Amino acid sequence: MNSDPDPDPFEQGQRAARQNIPAEANPYRDGSEQHALWAAGHEKVAGASEANESEGS
């Protein structure tokens, strides 16, 4: 189990996307490195799930 006290923003973004939390909920200050990492993680998961949904129709 990861007990890192400073969680990785990229992983946080991926987790948020899996929980259907919108990208607008990014907790980091816009323009910061963490904000960009969180958004990239969110997009990786959200983009993959959207691609899977469109294949099914």
PQR file of N, CA, C, O and H, with PARSE charges and radii, in Angstrom:
ATOM      1  N   MET A   1       0.844  -1.187   0.000 -0.4000 1.5000
ATOM      2  CA  MET A   1       0.000   0.000   0.000 -0.0000 2.0000
ATOM      3  C   MET A   1       0.888   1.249   0.000  0.5500 1.7000
ATOM      4  O   MET A   1       1.909   1.293   0.687 -0.5500 1.4000
ATOM      5  N   ASN A   2       0.498   2.237  -0.759 -0.4000 1.5000
ATOM      6  CA  ASN A   2       1.284   3.457  -0.856 -0.0000 2.0000
ATOM      7  C   ASN A   2       0.980   4.368   0.326  0.5500 1.7000
ATOM      8  O   ASN A   2      -0.146   4.847   0.464 -0.5500 1.4000
ATOM      9  H   ASN A   2      -0.331   2.201  -1.318  0.4000 1.0000
ATOM     10  N   SER A   3       1.965   4.608   1.172 -0.4000 1.5000
ATOM     11  CA  SER A   3       1.770   5.469   2.341 -0.0000 2.0000
ATOM     12  C   SER A   3       2.497   6.805   2.165  0.5500 1.7000
ATOM     13  O   SER A   3       2.842   7.461   3.148 -0.5500 1.4000
ATOM     14  H   SER A   3       2.879   4.218   1.060  0.4000 1.0000
ATOM     15  N   ASP A   4       2.724   7.201   0.928 -0.4000 1.5000
ATOM     16  CA  ASP A   4       3.393   8.453   0.628 -0.0000 2.0000
ATOM     17  C   ASP A   4       2.545   9.627   1.135  0.5500 1.7000
ATOM     18  O   ASP A   4       1.397   9.779   0.718 -0.5500 1.4000
ATOM     19  H   ASP A   4       2.444   6.668   0.129  0.4000 1.0000
ATOM     20  N   PRO A   5       3.096  10.454   2.027 -0.5600 1.5000
ATOM     21  CA  PRO A   5       2.302  11.557   2.576  0.2800 2.0000
ATOM     22  C   PRO A   5       2.005  12.653   1.554  0.5500 1.7000
ATOM     23  O   PRO A   5       1.093  13.453   1.763 -0.5500 1.4000
ATOM     24  N   ASP A   6       2.752  12.704   0.463 -0.4000 1.5000
ATOM     25  CA  ASP A   6       2.526  13.698  -0.584 -0.0000 2.0000
ATOM     26  C   ASP A   6       2.073  12.964  -1.838  0.5500 1.7000
ATOM     27  O   ASP A   6       2.904  12.567  -2.655 -0.5500 1.4000
ATOM     28  H   ASP A   6       3.493  12.054   0.293  0.4000 1.0000
ATOM     29  N   PRO A   7       0.763  12.780  -2.001 -0.5600 1.5000
ATOM     30  CA  PRO A   7       0.272  11.965  -3.118  0.2800 2.0000
ATOM     31  C   PRO A   7       0.612  12.565  -4.474  0.5500 1.7000
ATOM     32  O   PRO A   7       0.721  13.782  -4.626 -0.5500 1.4000
ATOM     33  N   ASP A   8       0.775  11.694  -5.443 -0.4000 1.5000
ATOM     34  CA  ASP A   8       1.121  12.101  -6.795 -0.0000 2.0000
ATOM     35  C   ASP A   8      -0.101  12.708  -7.479  0.5500 1.7000
ATOM     36  O   ASP A   8      -1.129  12.041  -7.595 -0.5500 1.4000
ATOM     37  H   ASP A   8       0.686  10.706  -5.320  0.4000 1.0000
ATOM     38  N   PRO A   9      -0.010  13.965  -7.937 -0.5600 1.5000
ATOM     39  CA  PRO A   9      -1.167  14.600  -8.587  0.2800 2.0000
ATOM     40  C   PRO A   9      -1.663  13.829  -9.810  0.5500 1.7000
ATOM     41  O   PRO A   9      -2.865  13.803 -10.076 -0.5500 1.4000
ATOM     42  N   PHE A  10      -0.746  13.200 -10.560 -0.4000 1.5000
ATOM     43  CA  PHE A  10      -1.144  12.415 -11.724 -0.0000 2.0000
ATOM     44  C   PHE A  10      -2.044  11.257 -11.296  0.5500 1.7000
ATOM     45  O   PHE A  10      -3.083  11.009 -11.908 -0.5500 1.4000
ATOM     46  H   PHE A  10       0.230  13.221 -10.344  0.4000 1.0000
ATOM     47  N   GLU A  11      -1.637  10.552 -10.240 -0.4000 1.5000
ATOM     48  CA  GLU A  11      -2.446   9.434  -9.729 -0.0000 2.0000
ATOM     49  C   GLU A  11      -3.772   9.936  -9.163  0.5500 1.7000
ATOM     50  O   GLU A  11      -4.802   9.283  -9.326 -0.5500 1.4000
ATOM     51  H   GLU A  11      -0.793  10.753  -9.743  0.4000 1.0000
ATOM     52  N   GLN A  12      -3.752  11.094  -8.498 -0.4000 1.5000
ATOM     53  CA  GLN A  12      -4.990  11.665  -7.966 -0.0000 2.0000
ATOM     54  C   GLN A  12      -5.967  11.968  -9.097  0.5500 1.7000
ATOM     55  O   GLN A  12      -7.166  11.718  -8.968 -0.5500 1.4000
ATOM     56  H   GLN A  12      -2.915  11.625  -8.365  0.4000 1.0000
ATOM     57  N   GLY A  13      -5.464  12.502 -10.195 -0.4000 1.5000
ATOM     58  CA  GLY A  13      -6.314  12.800 -11.346 -0.0000 2.0000
ATOM     59  C   GLY A  13      -6.905  11.537 -11.946  0.5500 1.7000
ATOM     60  O   GLY A  13      -8.076  11.514 -12.325 -0.5500 1.4000
ATOM     61  H   GLY A  13      -4.490  12.705 -10.299  0.4000 1.0000
ATOM     62  N   GLN A  14      -6.097  10.484 -12.033 -0.4000 1.5000
ATOM     63  CA  GLN A  14      -6.599   9.205 -12.548 -0.0000 2.0000
ATOM     64  C   GLN A  14      -7.700   8.664 -11.639  0.5500 1.7000
ATOM     65  O   GLN A  14      -8.733   8.196 -12.118 -0.5500 1.4000
ATOM     66  H   GLN A  14      -5.146  10.503 -11.725  0.4000 1.0000
ATOM     67  N   ARG A  15      -7.477   8.730 -10.339 -0.4000 1.5000
ATOM     68  CA  ARG A  15      -8.455   8.234  -9.376 -0.0000 2.0000
ATOM     69  C   ARG A  15      -9.757   9.029  -9.480  0.5500 1.7000
ATOM     70  O   ARG A  15     -10.846   8.455  -9.434 -0.5500 1.4000
ATOM     71  H   ARG A  15      -6.637   9.111  -9.950  0.4000 1.0000
ATOM     72  N   ALA A  16      -9.641  10.338  -9.619 -0.4000 1.5000
ATOM     73  CA  ALA A  16     -10.826  11.183  -9.742 -0.0000 2.0000
ATOM     74  C   ALA A  16     -11.636  10.816 -10.982  0.5500 1.7000
ATOM     75  O   ALA A  16     -12.864  10.753 -10.927 -0.5500 1.4000
ATOM     76  H   ALA A  16      -8.757  10.803  -9.657  0.4000 1.0000
ATOM     77  N   ALA A  17     -10.954  10.574 -12.096 -0.4000 1.5000
ATOM     78  CA  ALA A  17     -11.651  10.211 -13.325 -0.0000 2.0000
ATOM     79  C   ALA A  17     -12.372   8.874 -13.167  0.5500 1.7000
ATOM     80  O   ALA A  17     -13.491   8.713 -13.653 -0.5500 1.4000
ATOM     81  H   ALA A  17      -9.956  10.626 -12.141  0.4000 1.0000
ATOM     82  N   ARG A  18     -11.743   7.923 -12.496 -0.4000 1.5000
ATOM     83  CA  ARG A  18     -12.384   6.624 -12.261 -0.0000 2.0000
ATOM     84  C   ARG A  18     -13.640   6.767 -11.405  0.5500 1.7000
ATOM     85  O   ARG A  18     -14.566   5.964 -11.513 -0.5500 1.4000
ATOM     86  H   ARG A  18     -10.834   8.054 -12.101  0.4000 1.0000
ATOM     87  N   GLN A  19     -13.666   7.789 -10.558 -0.4000 1.5000
ATOM     88  CA  GLN A  19     -14.811   8.039  -9.684 -0.0000 2.0000
ATOM     89  C   GLN A  19     -15.814   8.995 -10.330  0.5500 1.7000
ATOM     90  O   GLN A  19     -16.739   9.470  -9.671 -0.5500 1.4000
ATOM     91  H   GLN A  19     -12.914   8.441 -10.471  0.4000 1.0000
ATOM     92  N   ASN A  20     -15.626   9.273 -11.625 -0.4000 1.5000
ATOM     93  CA  ASN A  20     -16.497  10.174 -12.382 -0.0000 2.0000
ATOM     94  C   ASN A  20     -16.527  11.588 -11.811  0.5500 1.7000
ATOM     95  O   ASN A  20     -17.542  12.278 -11.900 -0.5500 1.4000
ATOM     96  H   ASN A  20     -14.875   8.887 -12.160  0.4000 1.0000
ATOM     97  N   ILE A  21     -15.417  12.013 -11.229 -0.4000 1.5000
ATOM     98  CA  ILE A  21     -15.275  13.397 -10.763 -0.0000 2.0000
ATOM     99  C   ILE A  21     -14.851  14.231 -11.974  0.5500 1.7000
ATOM    100  O   ILE A  21     -13.896  13.870 -12.661 -0.5500 1.4000
ATOM    101  H   ILE A  21     -14.592  11.452 -11.157  0.4000 1.0000
ATOM    102  N   PRO A  22     -15.541  15.332 -12.244 -0.5600 1.5000
ATOM    103  CA  PRO A  22     -15.220  16.117 -13.448  0.2800 2.0000
ATOM    104  C   PRO A  22     -13.846  16.781 -13.368  0.5500 1.7000
ATOM    105  O   PRO A  22     -13.333  17.042 -12.280 -0.5500 1.4000
ATOM    106  N   ALA A  23     -13.266  17.048 -14.522 -0.4000 1.5000
ATOM    107  CA  ALA A  23     -11.949  17.677 -14.580 -0.0000 2.0000
ATOM    108  C   ALA A  23     -11.949  19.049 -13.914  0.5500 1.7000
ATOM    109  O   ALA A  23     -10.910  19.504 -13.437 -0.5500 1.4000
ATOM    110  H   ALA A  23     -13.682  16.836 -15.406  0.4000 1.0000
ATOM    111  N   GLU A  24     -13.105  19.714 -13.877 -0.4000 1.5000
ATOM    112  CA  GLU A  24     -13.202  21.034 -13.253 -0.0000 2.0000
ATOM    113  C   GLU A  24     -12.943  20.976 -11.751  0.5500 1.7000
ATOM    114  O   GLU A  24     -12.711  22.007 -11.121 -0.5500 1.4000
ATOM    115  H   GLU A  24     -13.950  19.345 -14.265  0.4000 1.0000
ATOM    116  N   ALA A  25     -12.983  19.772 -11.176 -0.4000 1.5000
ATOM    117  CA  ALA A  25     -12.771  19.614  -9.738 -0.0000 2.0000
ATOM    118  C   ALA A  25     -11.287  19.565  -9.366  0.5500 1.7000
ATOM    119  O   ALA A  25     -10.951  19.305  -8.211 -0.5500 1.4000
ATOM    120  H   ALA A  25     -13.172  18.935 -11.688  0.4000 1.0000
ATOM    121  N   ASN A  26     -10.403  19.811 -10.321 -0.4000 1.5000
ATOM    122  CA  ASN A  26      -8.958  19.810 -10.067 -0.0000 2.0000
ATOM    123  C   ASN A  26      -8.655  20.690  -8.857  0.5500 1.7000
ATOM    124  O   ASN A  26      -8.953  21.884  -8.870 -0.5500 1.4000
ATOM    125  H   ASN A  26     -10.675  20.022 -11.260  0.4000 1.0000
ATOM    126  N   PRO A  27      -8.056  20.100  -7.795 -0.5600 1.5000
ATOM    127  CA  PRO A  27      -7.860  20.850  -6.551  0.2800 2.0000
ATOM    128  C   PRO A  27      -6.648  21.774  -6.560  0.5500 1.7000
ATOM    129  O   PRO A  27      -6.459  22.548  -5.622 -0.5500 1.4000
ATOM    130  N   TYR A  28      -5.827  21.707  -7.602 -0.4000 1.5000
ATOM    131  CA  TYR A  28      -4.595  22.479  -7.618 -0.0000 2.0000
ATOM    132  C   TYR A  28      -4.778  23.823  -8.321  0.5500 1.7000
ATOM    133  O   TYR A  28      -5.672  23.992  -9.151 -0.5500 1.4000
ATOM    134  H   TYR A  28      -5.981  21.078  -8.364  0.4000 1.0000
ATOM    135  N   ARG A  29      -3.917  24.766  -7.973 -0.4000 1.5000
ATOM    136  CA  ARG A  29      -3.965  26.109  -8.548 -0.0000 2.0000
ATOM    137  C   ARG A  29      -3.704  26.045 -10.053  0.5500 1.7000
ATOM    138  O   ARG A  29      -2.734  25.434 -10.501 -0.5500 1.4000
ATOM    139  H   ARG A  29      -3.191  24.629  -7.299  0.4000 1.0000
ATOM    140  N   ASP A  30      -4.579  26.682 -10.818 -0.4000 1.5000
ATOM    141  CA  ASP A  30      -4.437  26.698 -12.275 -0.0000 2.0000
ATOM    142  C   ASP A  30      -3.084  27.293 -12.648  0.5500 1.7000
ATOM    143  O   ASP A  30      -2.697  28.344 -12.137 -0.5500 1.4000
ATOM    144  H   ASP A  30      -5.367  27.178 -10.454  0.4000 1.0000
ATOM    145  N   GLY A  31      -2.377  26.619 -13.534 -0.4000 1.5000
ATOM    146  CA  GLY A  31      -1.069  27.085 -13.960 -0.0000 2.0000
ATOM    147  C   GLY A  31       0.081  26.412 -13.215  0.5500 1.7000
ATOM    148  O   GLY A  31       1.238  26.540 -13.616 -0.5500 1.4000
ATOM    149  H   GLY A  31      -2.692  25.766 -13.949  0.4000 1.0000
ATOM    150  N   SER A  32      -0.229  25.698 -12.139 -0.4000 1.5000
ATOM    151  CA  SER A  32       0.825  25.023 -11.383 -0.0000 2.0000
ATOM    152  C   SER A  32       1.168  23.683 -12.029  0.5500 1.7000
ATOM    153  O   SER A  32       0.385  23.129 -12.801 -0.5500 1.4000
ATOM    154  H   SER A  32      -1.168  25.594 -11.813  0.4000 1.0000
ATOM    155  N   GLU A  33       2.355  23.174 -11.696 -0.4000 1.5000
ATOM    156  CA  GLU A  33       2.769  21.874 -12.225 -0.0000 2.0000
ATOM    157  C   GLU A  33       1.819  20.774 -11.758  0.5500 1.7000
ATOM    158  O   GLU A  33       1.481  19.874 -12.526 -0.5500 1.4000
ATOM    159  H   GLU A  33       2.991  23.624 -11.068  0.4000 1.0000
ATOM    160  N   GLN A  34       1.384  20.850 -10.485 -0.4000 1.5000
ATOM    161  CA  GLN A  34       0.461  19.845  -9.960 -0.0000 2.0000
ATOM    162  C   GLN A  34      -0.859  19.861 -10.722  0.5500 1.7000
ATOM    163  O   GLN A  34      -1.440  18.810 -10.994 -0.5500 1.4000
ATOM    164  H   GLN A  34       1.659  21.582  -9.861  0.4000 1.0000
ATOM    165  N   HIS A  35      -1.332  21.068 -11.067 -0.4000 1.5000
ATOM    166  CA  HIS A  35      -2.587  21.188 -11.816 -0.0000 2.0000
ATOM    167  C   HIS A  35      -2.460  20.473 -13.159  0.5500 1.7000
ATOM    168  O   HIS A  35      -3.363  19.742 -13.566 -0.5500 1.4000
ATOM    169  H   HIS A  35      -0.860  21.922 -10.847  0.4000 1.0000
ATOM    170  N   ALA A  36      -1.344  20.685 -13.840 -0.4000 1.5000
ATOM    171  CA  ALA A  36      -1.119  20.056 -15.136 -0.0000 2.0000
ATOM    172  C   ALA A  36      -1.016  18.534 -15.002  0.5500 1.7000
ATOM    173  O   ALA A  36      -1.564  17.803 -15.828 -0.5500 1.4000
ATOM    174  H   ALA A  36      -0.611  21.279 -13.509  0.4000 1.0000
ATOM    175  N   LEU A  37      -0.324  18.055 -13.976 -0.4000 1.5000
ATOM    176  CA  LEU A  37      -0.189  16.613 -13.763 -0.0000 2.0000
ATOM    177  C   LEU A  37      -1.544  15.982 -13.448  0.5500 1.7000
ATOM    178  O   LEU A  37      -1.877  14.922 -13.978 -0.5500 1.4000
ATOM    179  H   LEU A  37       0.121  18.648 -13.305  0.4000 1.0000
ATOM    180  N   TRP A  38      -2.321  16.633 -12.587 -0.4000 1.5000
ATOM    181  CA  TRP A  38      -3.654  16.124 -12.223 -0.0000 2.0000
ATOM    182  C   TRP A  38      -4.523  16.037 -13.479  0.5500 1.7000
ATOM    183  O   TRP A  38      -5.198  15.034 -13.712 -0.5500 1.4000
ATOM    184  H   TRP A  38      -2.051  17.494 -12.157  0.4000 1.0000
ATOM    185  N   ALA A  39      -4.496  17.105 -14.284 -0.4000 1.5000
ATOM    186  CA  ALA A  39      -5.303  17.135 -15.505 -0.0000 2.0000
ATOM    187  C   ALA A  39      -4.867  16.039 -16.477  0.5500 1.7000
ATOM    188  O   ALA A  39      -5.706  15.415 -17.126 -0.5500 1.4000
ATOM    189  H   ALA A  39      -3.948  17.919 -14.094  0.4000 1.0000
ATOM    190  N   ALA A  40      -3.568  15.806 -16.577 -0.4000 1.5000
ATOM    191  CA  ALA A  40      -3.065  14.768 -17.478 -0.0000 2.0000
ATOM    192  C   ALA A  40      -3.503  13.383 -17.016  0.5500 1.7000
ATOM    193  O   ALA A  40      -3.892  12.550 -17.834 -0.5500 1.4000
ATOM    194  H   ALA A  40      -2.887  16.313 -16.049  0.4000 1.0000
ATOM    195  N   GLY A  41      -3.444  13.136 -15.725 -0.4000 1.5000
ATOM    196  CA  GLY A  41      -3.899  11.851 -15.189 -0.0000 2.0000
ATOM    197  C   GLY A  41      -5.381  11.663 -15.405  0.5500 1.7000
ATOM    198  O   GLY A  41      -5.828  10.574 -15.766 -0.5500 1.4000
ATOM    199  H   GLY A  41      -3.128  13.813 -15.060  0.4000 1.0000
ATOM    200  N   HIS A  42      -6.154  12.723 -15.187 -0.4000 1.5000
ATOM    201  CA  HIS A  42      -7.607  12.667 -15.378 -0.0000 2.0000
ATOM    202  C   HIS A  42      -7.922  12.374 -16.837  0.5500 1.7000
ATOM    203  O   HIS A  42      -8.762  11.526 -17.136 -0.5500 1.4000
ATOM    204  H   HIS A  42      -5.792  13.607 -14.894  0.4000 1.0000
ATOM    205  N   GLU A  43      -7.253  13.072 -17.743 -0.4000 1.5000
ATOM    206  CA  GLU A  43      -7.513  12.904 -19.174 -0.0000 2.0000
ATOM    207  C   GLU A  43      -7.140  11.504 -19.649  0.5500 1.7000
ATOM    208  O   GLU A  43      -7.822  10.937 -20.502 -0.5500 1.4000
ATOM    209  H   GLU A  43      -6.571  13.761 -17.500  0.4000 1.0000
ATOM    210  N   LYS A  44      -6.063  10.941 -19.103 -0.4000 1.5000
ATOM    211  CA  LYS A  44      -5.645   9.594 -19.499 -0.0000 2.0000
ATOM    212  C   LYS A  44      -6.752   8.588 -19.212  0.5500 1.7000
ATOM    213  O   LYS A  44      -7.067   7.752 -20.058 -0.5500 1.4000
ATOM    214  H   LYS A  44      -5.508  11.401 -18.409  0.4000 1.0000
ATOM    215  N   VAL A  45      -7.345   8.664 -18.019 -0.4000 1.5000
ATOM    216  CA  VAL A  45      -8.405   7.730 -17.639 -0.0000 2.0000
ATOM    217  C   VAL A  45      -9.725   8.089 -18.321  0.5500 1.7000
ATOM    218  O   VAL A  45     -10.402   7.212 -18.857 -0.5500 1.4000
ATOM    219  H   VAL A  45      -7.089   9.344 -17.332  0.4000 1.0000
ATOM    220  N   ALA A  46     -10.093   9.363 -18.305 -0.4000 1.5000
ATOM    221  CA  ALA A  46     -11.359   9.792 -18.899 -0.0000 2.0000
ATOM    222  C   ALA A  46     -11.357   9.545 -20.413  0.5500 1.7000
ATOM    223  O   ALA A  46     -12.365   9.118 -20.975 -0.5500 1.4000
ATOM    224  H   ALA A  46      -9.543  10.076 -17.869  0.4000 1.0000
ATOM    225  N   GLY A  47     -10.246   9.809 -21.054 -0.4000 1.5000
ATOM    226  CA  GLY A  47     -10.155   9.580 -22.495 -0.0000 2.0000
ATOM    227  C   GLY A  47     -10.263   8.109 -22.838  0.5500 1.7000
ATOM    228  O   GLY A  47     -10.889   7.747 -23.834 -0.5500 1.4000
ATOM    229  H   GLY A  47      -9.426  10.155 -20.598  0.4000 1.0000
ATOM    230  N   ALA A  48      -9.661   7.259 -22.024 -0.4000 1.5000
ATOM    231  CA  ALA A  48      -9.712   5.816 -22.255 -0.0000 2.0000
ATOM    232  C   ALA A  48     -11.127   5.290 -22.056  0.5500 1.7000
ATOM    233  O   ALA A  48     -11.587   4.459 -22.839 -0.5500 1.4000
ATOM    234  H   ALA A  48      -9.152   7.553 -21.215  0.4000 1.0000
ATOM    235  N   SER A  49     -11.829   5.756 -21.022 -0.4000 1.5000
ATOM    236  CA  SER A  49     -13.184   5.265 -20.768 -0.0000 2.0000
ATOM    237  C   SER A  49     -14.151   5.758 -21.832  0.5500 1.7000
ATOM    238  O   SER A  49     -15.075   5.033 -22.201 -0.5500 1.4000
ATOM    239  H   SER A  49     -11.455   6.430 -20.386  0.4000 1.0000
ATOM    240  N   GLU A  50     -13.963   6.971 -22.332 -0.4000 1.5000
ATOM    241  CA  GLU A  50     -14.822   7.486 -23.397 -0.0000 2.0000
ATOM    242  C   GLU A  50     -14.605   6.682 -24.676  0.5500 1.7000
ATOM    243  O   GLU A  50     -15.562   6.417 -25.403 -0.5500 1.4000
ATOM    244  H   GLU A  50     -13.213   7.561 -22.032  0.4000 1.0000
ATOM    245  N   ALA A  51     -13.378   6.294 -24.960 -0.4000 1.5000
ATOM    246  CA  ALA A  51     -13.091   5.501 -26.141 -0.0000 2.0000
ATOM    247  C   ALA A  51     -13.774   4.129 -26.029  0.5500 1.7000
ATOM    248  O   ALA A  51     -14.316   3.625 -27.013 -0.5500 1.4000
ATOM    249  H   ALA A  51     -12.600   6.509 -24.369  0.4000 1.0000
ATOM    250  N   ASN A  52     -13.749   3.535 -24.849 -0.4000 1.5000
ATOM    251  CA  ASN A  52     -14.390   2.236 -24.642 -0.0000 2.0000
ATOM    252  C   ASN A  52     -15.905   2.333 -24.805  0.5500 1.7000
ATOM    253  O   ASN A  52     -16.521   1.432 -25.373 -0.5500 1.4000
ATOM    254  H   ASN A  52     -13.309   3.944 -24.050  0.4000 1.0000
ATOM    255  N   GLU A  53     -16.512   3.413 -24.313 -0.4000 1.5000
ATOM    256  CA  GLU A  53     -17.950   3.582 -24.419 -0.0000 2.0000
ATOM    257  C   GLU A  53     -18.377   3.750 -25.872  0.5500 1.7000
ATOM    258  O   GLU A  53     -19.406   3.206 -26.275 -0.5500 1.4000
ATOM    259  H   GLU A  53     -16.012   4.146 -23.851  0.4000 1.0000
ATOM    260  N   SER A  54     -17.605   4.494 -26.667 -0.4000 1.5000
ATOM    261  CA  SER A  54     -17.998   4.728 -28.051 -0.0000 2.0000
ATOM    262  C   SER A  54     -17.862   3.455 -28.896  0.5500 1.7000
ATOM    263  O   SER A  54     -18.568   3.299 -29.892 -0.5500 1.4000
ATOM    264  H   SER A  54     -16.769   4.935 -26.339  0.4000 1.0000
ATOM    265  N   GLU A  55     -16.968   2.553 -28.510 -0.4000 1.5000
ATOM    266  CA  GLU A  55     -16.832   1.296 -29.258 -0.0000 2.0000
ATOM    267  C   GLU A  55     -18.056   0.404 -29.079  0.5500 1.7000
ATOM    268  O   GLU A  55     -18.381  -0.387 -29.965 -0.5500 1.4000
ATOM    269  H   GLU A  55     -16.394   2.680 -27.701  0.4000 1.0000
ATOM    270  N   GLY A  56     -18.733   0.526 -27.943 -0.4000 1.5000
ATOM    271  CA  GLY A  56     -19.854  -0.337 -27.646 -0.0000 2.0000
ATOM    272  C   GLY A  56     -21.129   0.009 -28.400  0.5500 1.7000
ATOM    273  O   GLY A  56     -22.044  -0.813 -28.452 -0.5500 1.4000
ATOM    274  H   GLY A  56     -18.469   1.168 -27.223  0.4000 1.0000
ATOM    275  N   SER A  57     -21.218   1.199 -28.986 -0.4000 1.5000
ATOM    276  CA  SER A  57     -22.475   1.593 -29.628 -0.0000 2.0000
ATOM    277  C   SER A  57     -22.504   1.330 -31.119  0.5500 1.7000
ATOM    278  O   SER A  57     -23.504   1.616 -31.777 -0.5500 1.4000
ATOM    279  H   SER A  57     -20.474   1.867 -28.943  0.4000 1.0000
TER
END
